[in-house]
Amino acid sequence: NANKKKFYKMIISKGEELKEKLPYDPSHPKGRNSYAHIFQQIKQEFGTSYKNISNEDLEKLKHFIDGIN
């Protein structure tokens, strides 16, 4: 699906941007995984993986990814 690929690329790009910028967490003494952080935030906000988000919510997903920091 073209949308899945588009959003995966957005997530990876945002993950690169956040690399080594996430606050320290004692559960992750070697550093936090910025990619996992984004996937987790999406799942928390939408209740599902980015792959399963409805077409009606794709614009909301785009804005949500842009706003993660």
mmCIF file as gemmi writes it, N, C-alpha and C atoms, coordinates in Angstrom:
data_model
loop_
_atom_site.group_PDB
_atom_site.id
_atom_site.type_symbol
_atom_site.label_atom_id
_atom_site.label_alt_id
_atom_site.label_comp_id
_atom_site.label_asym_id
_atom_site.label_entity_id
_atom_site.label_seq_id
_atom_site.pdbx_PDB_ins_code
_atom_site.Cartn_x
_atom_site.Cartn_y
_atom_site.Cartn_z
_atom_site.occupancy
_atom_site.B_iso_or_equiv
_atom_site.pdbx_formal_charge
_atom_site.auth_seq_id
_atom_site.auth_asym_id
_atom_site.pdbx_PDB_model_num
ATOM 1 N N . ASN Axp A 1 ? 0.849 -1.194 0 1 0 ? 1 A 1
ATOM 2 C CA . ASN Axp A 1 ? 0 0 0 1 0 ? 1 A 1
ATOM 3 C C . ASN Axp A 1 ? 0.889 1.251 0 1 0 ? 1 A 1
ATOM 4 N N . ALA Axp A 2 ? 0.6 2.167 -0.883 1 0 ? 2 A 1
ATOM 5 C CA . ALA Axp A 2 ? 1.4 3.385 -1.026 1 0 ? 2 A 1
ATOM 6 C C . ALA Axp A 2 ? 1.352 4.236 0.239 1 0 ? 2 A 1
ATOM 7 N N . ASN Axp A 3 ? 0.188 4.298 0.893 1 0 ? 3 A 1
ATOM 8 C CA . ASN Axp A 3 ? 0.078 5.087 2.121 1 0 ? 3 A 1
ATOM 9 C C . ASN Axp A 3 ? 0.959 4.525 3.223 1 0 ? 3 A 1
ATOM 10 N N . LYS Axp A 4 ? 1.002 3.204 3.358 1 0 ? 4 A 1
ATOM 11 C CA . LYS Axp A 4 ? 1.838 2.59 4.392 1 0 ? 4 A 1
ATOM 12 C C . LYS Axp A 4 ? 3.301 2.946 4.182 1 0 ? 4 A 1
ATOM 13 N N . LYS Axp A 5 ? 3.753 2.876 2.931 1 0 ? 5 A 1
ATOM 14 C CA . LYS Axp A 5 ? 5.146 3.201 2.623 1 0 ? 5 A 1
ATOM 15 C C . LYS Axp A 5 ? 5.433 4.671 2.909 1 0 ? 5 A 1
ATOM 16 N N . LYS Axp A 6 ? 4.495 5.527 2.54 1 0 ? 6 A 1
ATOM 17 C CA . LYS Axp A 6 ? 4.657 6.973 2.765 1 0 ? 6 A 1
ATOM 18 C C . LYS Axp A 6 ? 4.792 7.271 4.259 1 0 ? 6 A 1
ATOM 19 N N . PHE Axp A 7 ? 3.914 6.674 5.061 1 0 ? 7 A 1
ATOM 20 C CA . PHE Axp A 7 ? 3.952 6.95 6.492 1 0 ? 7 A 1
ATOM 21 C C . PHE Axp A 7 ? 5.139 6.273 7.161 1 0 ? 7 A 1
ATOM 22 N N . TYR Axp A 8 ? 5.542 5.121 6.673 1 0 ? 8 A 1
ATOM 23 C CA . TYR Axp A 8 ? 6.735 4.474 7.22 1 0 ? 8 A 1
ATOM 24 C C . TYR Axp A 8 ? 7.949 5.375 7.008 1 0 ? 8 A 1
ATOM 25 N N . LYS Axp A 9 ? 8.066 5.964 5.815 1 0 ? 9 A 1
ATOM 26 C CA . LYS Axp A 9 ? 9.178 6.877 5.527 1 0 ? 9 A 1
ATOM 27 C C . LYS Axp A 9 ? 9.12 8.101 6.44 1 0 ? 9 A 1
ATOM 28 N N . MET Axp A 10 ? 7.911 8.613 6.687 1 0 ? 10 A 1
ATOM 29 C CA . MET Axp A 10 ? 7.763 9.758 7.6 1 0 ? 10 A 1
ATOM 30 C C . MET Axp A 10 ? 8.223 9.388 9.01 1 0 ? 10 A 1
ATOM 31 N N . ILE Axp A 11 ? 7.849 8.177 9.449 1 0 ? 11 A 1
ATOM 32 C CA . ILE Axp A 11 ? 8.213 7.716 10.791 1 0 ? 11 A 1
ATOM 33 C C . ILE Axp A 11 ? 9.728 7.575 10.904 1 0 ? 11 A 1
ATOM 34 N N . ILE Axp A 12 ? 10.353 6.98 9.896 1 0 ? 12 A 1
ATOM 35 C CA . ILE Axp A 12 ? 11.802 6.805 9.909 1 0 ? 12 A 1
ATOM 36 C C . ILE Axp A 12 ? 12.504 8.163 9.915 1 0 ? 12 A 1
ATOM 37 N N . SER Axp A 13 ? 12.003 9.087 9.12 1 0 ? 13 A 1
ATOM 38 C CA . SER Axp A 13 ? 12.581 10.431 9.078 1 0 ? 13 A 1
ATOM 39 C C . SER Axp A 13 ? 12.473 11.11 10.442 1 0 ? 13 A 1
ATOM 40 N N . LYS Axp A 14 ? 11.305 11.002 11.067 1 0 ? 14 A 1
ATOM 41 C CA . LYS Axp A 14 ? 11.112 11.607 12.395 1 0 ? 14 A 1
ATOM 42 C C . LYS Axp A 14 ? 11.999 10.911 13.418 1 0 ? 14 A 1
ATOM 43 N N . GLY Axp A 15 ? 12.153 9.587 13.29 1 0 ? 15 A 1
ATOM 44 C CA . GLY Axp A 15 ? 13.036 8.841 14.192 1 0 ? 15 A 1
ATOM 45 C C . GLY Axp A 15 ? 14.471 9.322 14.096 1 0 ? 15 A 1
ATOM 46 N N . GLU Axp A 16 ? 14.929 9.585 12.883 1 0 ? 16 A 1
ATOM 47 C CA . GLU Axp A 16 ? 16.286 10.123 12.685 1 0 ? 16 A 1
ATOM 48 C C . GLU Axp A 16 ? 16.412 11.486 13.366 1 0 ? 16 A 1
ATOM 49 N N . GLU Axp A 17 ? 15.383 12.289 13.222 1 0 ? 17 A 1
ATOM 50 C CA . GLU Axp A 17 ? 15.374 13.633 13.815 1 0 ? 17 A 1
ATOM 51 C C . GLU Axp A 17 ? 15.455 13.569 15.343 1 0 ? 17 A 1
ATOM 52 N N . LEU Axp A 18 ? 14.812 12.556 15.931 1 0 ? 18 A 1
ATOM 53 C CA . LEU Axp A 18 ? 14.751 12.46 17.394 1 0 ? 18 A 1
ATOM 54 C C . LEU Axp A 18 ? 15.892 11.65 18.007 1 0 ? 18 A 1
ATOM 55 N N . LYS Axp A 19 ? 16.725 11.053 17.178 1 0 ? 19 A 1
ATOM 56 C CA . LYS Axp A 19 ? 17.812 10.22 17.678 1 0 ? 19 A 1
ATOM 57 C C . LYS Axp A 19 ? 18.635 10.985 18.704 1 0 ? 19 A 1
ATOM 58 N N . GLU Axp A 20 ? 18.816 10.384 19.865 1 0 ? 20 A 1
ATOM 59 C CA . GLU Axp A 20 ? 19.595 10.937 20.979 1 0 ? 20 A 1
ATOM 60 C C . GLU Axp A 20 ? 19.018 12.24 21.539 1 0 ? 20 A 1
ATOM 61 N N . LYS Axp A 21 ? 17.768 12.547 21.235 1 0 ? 21 A 1
ATOM 62 C CA . LYS Axp A 21 ? 17.127 13.757 21.768 1 0 ? 21 A 1
ATOM 63 C C . LYS Axp A 21 ? 16.041 13.432 22.789 1 0 ? 21 A 1
ATOM 64 N N . LEU Axp A 22 ? 15.674 12.154 22.911 1 0 ? 22 A 1
ATOM 65 C CA . LEU Axp A 22 ? 14.626 11.784 23.867 1 0 ? 22 A 1
ATOM 66 C C . LEU Axp A 22 ? 15.193 11.848 25.276 1 0 ? 22 A 1
ATOM 67 N N . PRO Axp A 23 ? 14.381 12.237 26.247 1 0 ? 23 A 1
ATOM 68 C CA . PRO Axp A 23 ? 14.871 12.342 27.618 1 0 ? 23 A 1
ATOM 69 C C . PRO Axp A 23 ? 15.321 10.983 28.164 1 0 ? 23 A 1
ATOM 70 N N . TYR Axp A 24 ? 16.268 11.028 29.089 1 0 ? 24 A 1
ATOM 71 C CA . TYR Axp A 24 ? 16.773 9.813 29.718 1 0 ? 24 A 1
ATOM 72 C C . TYR Axp A 24 ? 15.64 9.081 30.429 1 0 ? 24 A 1
ATOM 73 N N . ASP Axp A 25 ? 15.671 7.767 30.357 1 0 ? 25 A 1
ATOM 74 C CA . ASP Axp A 25 ? 14.703 6.92 31.057 1 0 ? 25 A 1
ATOM 75 C C . ASP Axp A 25 ? 15.486 5.778 31.688 1 0 ? 25 A 1
ATOM 76 N N . PRO Axp A 26 ? 15.351 5.586 33.008 1 0 ? 26 A 1
ATOM 77 C CA . PRO Axp A 26 ? 16.118 4.526 33.676 1 0 ? 26 A 1
ATOM 78 C C . PRO Axp A 26 ? 15.816 3.13 33.13 1 0 ? 26 A 1
ATOM 79 N N . SER Axp A 27 ? 14.677 2.955 32.477 1 0 ? 27 A 1
ATOM 80 C CA . SER Axp A 27 ? 14.348 1.662 31.868 1 0 ? 27 A 1
ATOM 81 C C . SER Axp A 27 ? 15.203 1.398 30.629 1 0 ? 27 A 1
ATOM 82 N N . HIS Axp A 28 ? 15.831 2.45 30.099 1 0 ? 28 A 1
ATOM 83 C CA . HIS Axp A 28 ? 16.646 2.34 28.879 1 0 ? 28 A 1
ATOM 84 C C . HIS Axp A 28 ? 18.025 2.962 29.131 1 0 ? 28 A 1
ATOM 85 N N . PRO Axp A 29 ? 18.849 2.318 29.955 1 0 ? 29 A 1
ATOM 86 C CA . PRO Axp A 29 ? 20.135 2.925 30.33 1 0 ? 29 A 1
ATOM 87 C C . PRO Axp A 29 ? 21.087 3.144 29.154 1 0 ? 29 A 1
ATOM 88 N N . LYS Axp A 30 ? 20.924 2.408 28.063 1 0 ? 30 A 1
ATOM 89 C CA . LYS Axp A 30 ? 21.798 2.593 26.9 1 0 ? 30 A 1
ATOM 90 C C . LYS Axp A 30 ? 21.224 3.592 25.903 1 0 ? 30 A 1
ATOM 91 N N . GLY Axp A 31 ? 20.117 4.211 26.258 1 0 ? 31 A 1
ATOM 92 C CA . GLY Axp A 31 ? 19.482 5.192 25.38 1 0 ? 31 A 1
ATOM 93 C C . GLY Axp A 31 ? 18.176 4.662 24.821 1 0 ? 31 A 1
ATOM 94 N N . ARG Axp A 32 ? 17.294 5.572 24.514 1 0 ? 32 A 1
ATOM 95 C CA . ARG Axp A 32 ? 15.969 5.204 24.017 1 0 ? 32 A 1
ATOM 96 C C . ARG Axp A 32 ? 15.979 5.057 22.507 1 0 ? 32 A 1
ATOM 97 N N . ASN Axp A 33 ? 15.121 4.183 22.011 1 0 ? 33 A 1
ATOM 98 C CA . ASN Axp A 33 ? 14.969 3.94 20.581 1 0 ? 33 A 1
ATOM 99 C C . ASN Axp A 33 ? 13.93 4.929 20.043 1 0 ? 33 A 1
ATOM 100 N N . SER Axp A 34 ? 14.394 5.882 19.264 1 0 ? 34 A 1
ATOM 101 C CA . SER Axp A 34 ? 13.498 6.935 18.779 1 0 ? 34 A 1
ATOM 102 C C . SER Axp A 34 ? 12.436 6.394 17.82 1 0 ? 34 A 1
ATOM 103 N N . TYR Axp A 35 ? 12.766 5.356 17.077 1 0 ? 35 A 1
ATOM 104 C CA . TYR Axp A 35 ? 11.795 4.766 16.147 1 0 ? 35 A 1
ATOM 105 C C . TYR Axp A 35 ? 10.675 4.075 16.929 1 0 ? 35 A 1
ATOM 106 N N . ALA Axp A 36 ? 11.064 3.283 17.911 1 0 ? 36 A 1
ATOM 107 C CA . ALA Axp A 36 ? 10.078 2.59 18.745 1 0 ? 36 A 1
ATOM 108 C C . ALA Axp A 36 ? 9.195 3.607 19.465 1 0 ? 36 A 1
ATOM 109 N N . HIS Axp A 37 ? 9.789 4.719 19.881 1 0 ? 37 A 1
ATOM 110 C CA . HIS Axp A 37 ? 9.032 5.783 20.556 1 0 ? 37 A 1
ATOM 111 C C . HIS Axp A 37 ? 7.893 6.277 19.66 1 0 ? 37 A 1
ATOM 112 N N . ILE Axp A 38 ? 8.191 6.503 18.389 1 0 ? 38 A 1
ATOM 113 C CA . ILE Axp A 38 ? 7.176 7.014 17.461 1 0 ? 38 A 1
ATOM 114 C C . ILE Axp A 38 ? 6.08 5.977 17.234 1 0 ? 38 A 1
ATOM 115 N N . PHE Axp A 39 ? 6.482 4.719 16.975 1 0 ? 39 A 1
ATOM 116 C CA . PHE Axp A 39 ? 5.486 3.664 16.777 1 0 ? 39 A 1
ATOM 117 C C . PHE Axp A 39 ? 4.587 3.523 18.008 1 0 ? 39 A 1
ATOM 118 N N . GLN Axp A 40 ? 5.192 3.627 19.189 1 0 ? 40 A 1
ATOM 119 C CA . GLN Axp A 40 ? 4.426 3.516 20.436 1 0 ? 40 A 1
ATOM 120 C C . GLN Axp A 40 ? 3.464 4.697 20.588 1 0 ? 40 A 1
ATOM 121 N N . GLN Axp A 41 ? 3.916 5.892 20.269 1 0 ? 41 A 1
ATOM 122 C CA . GLN Axp A 41 ? 3.063 7.073 20.371 1 0 ? 41 A 1
ATOM 123 C C . GLN Axp A 41 ? 1.86 6.969 19.429 1 0 ? 41 A 1
ATOM 124 N N . ILE Axp A 42 ? 2.092 6.482 18.223 1 0 ? 42 A 1
ATOM 125 C CA . ILE Axp A 42 ? 1.003 6.306 17.256 1 0 ? 42 A 1
ATOM 126 C C . ILE Axp A 42 ? -0.006 5.293 17.78 1 0 ? 42 A 1
ATOM 127 N N . LYS Axp A 43 ? 0.503 4.169 18.279 1 0 ? 43 A 1
ATOM 128 C CA . LYS Axp A 43 ? -0.39 3.129 18.777 1 0 ? 43 A 1
ATOM 129 C C . LYS Axp A 43 ? -1.195 3.638 19.975 1 0 ? 43 A 1
ATOM 130 N N . GLN Axp A 44 ? -0.552 4.434 20.818 1 0 ? 44 A 1
ATOM 131 C CA . GLN Axp A 44 ? -1.233 4.992 21.991 1 0 ? 44 A 1
ATOM 132 C C . GLN Axp A 44 ? -2.328 5.984 21.564 1 0 ? 44 A 1
ATOM 133 N N . GLU Axp A 45 ? -2.032 6.81 20.581 1 0 ? 45 A 1
ATOM 134 C CA . GLU Axp A 45 ? -2.983 7.836 20.133 1 0 ? 45 A 1
ATOM 135 C C . GLU Axp A 45 ? -4.143 7.248 19.332 1 0 ? 45 A 1
ATOM 136 N N . PHE Axp A 46 ? -3.836 6.312 18.444 1 0 ? 46 A 1
ATOM 137 C CA . PHE Axp A 46 ? -4.846 5.807 17.517 1 0 ? 46 A 1
ATOM 138 C C . PHE Axp A 46 ? -5.39 4.434 17.899 1 0 ? 46 A 1
ATOM 139 N N . GLY Axp A 47 ? -4.755 3.771 18.865 1 0 ? 47 A 1
ATOM 140 C CA . GLY Axp A 47 ? -5.227 2.467 19.31 1 0 ? 47 A 1
ATOM 141 C C . GLY Axp A 47 ? -4.897 1.333 18.354 1 0 ? 47 A 1
ATOM 142 N N . THR Axp A 48 ? -4.011 1.608 17.392 1 0 ? 48 A 1
ATOM 143 C CA . THR Axp A 48 ? -3.636 0.595 16.408 1 0 ? 48 A 1
ATOM 144 C C . THR Axp A 48 ? -2.313 0.99 15.762 1 0 ? 48 A 1
ATOM 145 N N . SER Axp A 49 ? -1.75 0.081 15.02 1 0 ? 49 A 1
ATOM 146 C CA . SER Axp A 49 ? -0.536 0.343 14.263 1 0 ? 49 A 1
ATOM 147 C C . SER Axp A 49 ? -0.824 1.355 13.154 1 0 ? 49 A 1
ATOM 148 N N . TYR Axp A 50 ? 0.2 2.061 12.726 1 0 ? 50 A 1
ATOM 149 C CA . TYR Axp A 50 ? 0.022 3.008 11.612 1 0 ? 50 A 1
ATOM 150 C C . TYR Axp A 50 ? -0.501 2.289 10.368 1 0 ? 50 A 1
ATOM 151 N N . LYS Axp A 51 ? -0.206 0.993 10.243 1 0 ? 51 A 1
ATOM 152 C CA . LYS Axp A 51 ? -0.621 0.208 9.073 1 0 ? 51 A 1
ATOM 153 C C . LYS Axp A 51 ? -2.135 0.024 9.011 1 0 ? 51 A 1
ATOM 154 N N . ASN Axp A 52 ? -2.799 0.105 10.16 1 0 ? 52 A 1
ATOM 155 C CA . ASN Axp A 52 ? -4.236 -0.172 10.227 1 0 ? 52 A 1
ATOM 156 C C . ASN Axp A 52 ? -5.102 1.071 10.373 1 0 ? 52 A 1
ATOM 157 N N . ILE Axp A 53 ? -4.519 2.226 10.267 1 0 ? 53 A 1
ATOM 158 C CA . ILE Axp A 53 ? -5.288 3.465 10.425 1 0 ? 53 A 1
ATOM 159 C C . ILE Axp A 53 ? -6.14 3.693 9.175 1 0 ? 53 A 1
ATOM 160 N N . SER Axp A 54 ? -7.37 4.076 9.396 1 0 ? 54 A 1
ATOM 161 C CA . SER Axp A 54 ? -8.304 4.262 8.282 1 0 ? 54 A 1
ATOM 162 C C . SER Axp A 54 ? -7.876 5.424 7.388 1 0 ? 54 A 1
ATOM 163 N N . ASN Axp A 55 ? -8.306 5.365 6.151 1 0 ? 55 A 1
ATOM 164 C CA . ASN Axp A 55 ? -7.987 6.431 5.194 1 0 ? 55 A 1
ATOM 165 C C . ASN Axp A 55 ? -8.482 7.79 5.672 1 0 ? 55 A 1
ATOM 166 N N . GLU Axp A 56 ? -9.591 7.793 6.414 1 0 ? 56 A 1
ATOM 167 C CA . GLU Axp A 56 ? -10.153 9.054 6.919 1 0 ? 56 A 1
ATOM 168 C C . GLU Axp A 56 ? -9.225 9.711 7.94 1 0 ? 56 A 1
ATOM 169 N N . ASP Axp A 57 ? -8.392 8.913 8.616 1 0 ? 57 A 1
ATOM 170 C CA . ASP Axp A 57 ? -7.514 9.449 9.659 1 0 ? 57 A 1
ATOM 171 C C . ASP Axp A 57 ? -6.087 9.695 9.188 1 0 ? 57 A 1
ATOM 172 N N . LEU Axp A 58 ? -5.81 9.535 7.898 1 0 ? 58 A 1
ATOM 173 C CA . LEU Axp A 58 ? -4.437 9.672 7.425 1 0 ? 58 A 1
ATOM 174 C C . LEU Axp A 58 ? -3.89 11.094 7.59 1 0 ? 58 A 1
ATOM 175 N N . GLU Axp A 59 ? -4.711 12.082 7.359 1 0 ? 59 A 1
ATOM 176 C CA . GLU Axp A 59 ? -4.254 13.464 7.536 1 0 ? 59 A 1
ATOM 177 C C . GLU Axp A 59 ? -3.957 13.733 9.017 1 0 ? 59 A 1
ATOM 178 N N . LYS Axp A 60 ? -4.804 13.213 9.886 1 0 ? 60 A 1
ATOM 179 C CA . LYS Axp A 60 ? -4.575 13.345 11.332 1 0 ? 60 A 1
ATOM 180 C C . LYS Axp A 60 ? -3.264 12.654 11.723 1 0 ? 60 A 1
ATOM 181 N N . LEU Axp A 61 ? -2.995 11.479 11.127 1 0 ? 61 A 1
ATOM 182 C CA . LEU Axp A 61 ? -1.747 10.761 11.409 1 0 ? 61 A 1
ATOM 183 C C . LEU Axp A 61 ? -0.546 11.594 10.975 1 0 ? 61 A 1
ATOM 184 N N . LYS Axp A 62 ? -0.623 12.2 9.81 1 0 ? 62 A 1
ATOM 185 C CA . LYS Axp A 62 ? 0.481 13.029 9.317 1 0 ? 62 A 1
ATOM 186 C C . LYS Axp A 62 ? 0.79 14.153 10.297 1 0 ? 62 A 1
ATOM 187 N N . HIS Axp A 63 ? -0.236 14.856 10.737 1 0 ? 63 A 1
ATOM 188 C CA . HIS Axp A 63 ? -0.035 15.953 11.699 1 0 ? 63 A 1
ATOM 189 C C . HIS Axp A 63 ? 0.481 15.435 13.029 1 0 ? 63 A 1
ATOM 190 N N . PHE Axp A 64 ? 0.006 14.277 13.427 1 0 ? 64 A 1
ATOM 191 C CA . PHE Axp A 64 ? 0.444 13.681 14.689 1 0 ? 64 A 1
ATOM 192 C C . PHE Axp A 64 ? 1.933 13.357 14.629 1 0 ? 64 A 1
ATOM 193 N N . ILE Axp A 65 ? 2.384 12.726 13.542 1 0 ? 65 A 1
ATOM 194 C CA . ILE Axp A 65 ? 3.802 12.382 13.388 1 0 ? 65 A 1
ATOM 195 C C . ILE Axp A 65 ? 4.638 13.664 13.391 1 0 ? 65 A 1
ATOM 196 N N . ASP Axp A 66 ? 4.193 14.671 12.662 1 0 ? 66 A 1
ATOM 197 C CA . ASP Axp A 66 ? 4.917 15.947 12.611 1 0 ? 66 A 1
ATOM 198 C C . ASP Axp A 66 ? 5.076 16.565 13.999 1 0 ? 66 A 1
ATOM 199 N N . GLY Axp A 67 ? 4.091 16.341 14.868 1 0 ? 67 A 1
ATOM 200 C CA . GLY Axp A 67 ? 4.098 16.957 16.195 1 0 ? 67 A 1
ATOM 201 C C . GLY Axp A 67 ? 4.832 16.19 17.277 1 0 ? 67 A 1
ATOM 202 N N . ILE Axp A 68 ? 5.272 14.98 16.978 1 0 ? 68 A 1
ATOM 203 C CA . ILE Axp A 68 ? 5.986 14.193 17.994 1 0 ? 68 A 1
ATOM 204 C C . ILE Axp A 68 ? 7.343 14.811 18.234 1 0 ? 68 A 1
ATOM 205 N N . ASN Axp A 69 ? 7.68 14.944 19.518 1 0 ? 69 A 1
ATOM 206 C CA . ASN Axp A 69 ? 9.018 15.454 19.855 1 0 ? 69 A 1
ATOM 207 C C . ASN Axp A 69 ? 9.528 14.789 21.109 1 0 ? 69 A 1
